[in-house]
Amino acid sequence: MAPIEDQRPLITRYLLGELSEEEQREFEQSYFADDELFASLLAVEAELEARYARGDFSEGERERFEKYFLKSAERRRRFEETRLTTDENRN
């Protein structure tokens, strides 16, 4: 398994909905079968949530994050928790 740094671009593309259906299916099969890759996926999810909450995305990234990543209720709930934590840390 490649280190998270090597996987980060692929994971980010997956989370922002930038993979083809075939690439998405292959990646999902990979992370369901590999605990380390799944842990990397969760870490990149958290990083993206924090970046979005801080306003560190380009316009395109922000739009993809809102359109694709935040489409699930579970991700919106987790993001809201991350945003609140980020806001508390700023104060």
C-alpha positions in Angstrom: 0.0 0.0 0.0 1.3 3.4 -0.9 1.7 6.1 1.8 -1.2 8.5 2.2 0.8 11.2 0.4 0.9 9.1 -2.7 -2.8 8.3 -2.5 -4.0 11.9 -1.6 -4.6 13.1 -5.2 -6.7 10.0 -6.0 -8.6 10.2 -2.8 -9.3 13.9 -3.2 -10.5 13.3 -6.8 -12.8 10.5 -5.5 -14.2 12.7 -2.7 -14.9 15.6 -5.0 -16.6 13.4 -7.6 -13.9 13.8 -10.3 -13.4 10.1 -11.1 -15.1 8.2 -13.9 -17.7 5.6 -12.8 -15.2 2.8 -13.5 -12.4 4.6 -11.5 -14.8 5.2 -8.7 -15.9 1.6 -8.6 -12.3 0.4 -8.6 -11.3 2.8 -5.8 -14.3 1.8 -3.7 -13.4 -1.9 -4.1 -9.8 -1.0 -3.0 -10.7 0.9 0.1 -13.3 -1.6 1.3 -10.5 -4.3 1.0 -7.7 -2.3 2.6 -8.0 -0.9 6.1 -5.0 1.4 5.6 -6.5 2.9 2.5 -9.8 3.4 4.2 -8.1 5.2 7.1 -6.4 7.4 4.5 -9.8 8.1 2.9 -11.1 9.2 6.3 -8.1 11.4 7.0 -8.4 13.2 3.6 -12.1 13.6 4.2 -11.4 15.4 7.5 -8.7 17.6 5.8 -11.1 18.6 3.0 -13.8 19.5 5.6 -11.3 21.6 7.5 -10.1 23.3 4.4 -13.6 24.1 3.3 -14.5 25.4 6.7 -11.5 27.7 6.7 -12.3 28.9 3.1 -9.1 27.5 1.7 -10.7 26.1 -1.5 -10.6 27.6 -5.0 -14.0 28.5 -6.5 -14.1 25.2 -8.4 -13.1 23.1 -5.5 -15.7 24.8 -3.3 -18.4 24.1 -5.9 -17.4 20.4 -6.3 -17.2 20.0 -2.5 -20.7 21.5 -2.1 -22.2 19.6 -5.0 -20.7 16.2 -4.5 -19.1 15.8 -1.1 -21.9 17.4 0.9 -24.7 15.6 -1.0 -25.0 12.9 1.8 -26.7 13.8 5.1 -24.0 12.0 7.0 -21.2 14.0 5.5 -23.2 17.3 6.0 -23.6 16.3 9.7 -19.8 15.5 10.1 -18.9 18.7 8.3 -21.1 20.8 10.6 -19.3 19.3 13.5 -15.9 20.0 11.9 -17.0 23.6 11.1 -18.1 24.2 14.7 -14.7 22.8 16.0 -12.8 25.0 13.6 -14.8 28.1 14.6 -14.2 27.4 18.3 -10.4 27.0 17.7 -10.3 30.4 16.0 -11.8 32.2 19.1 
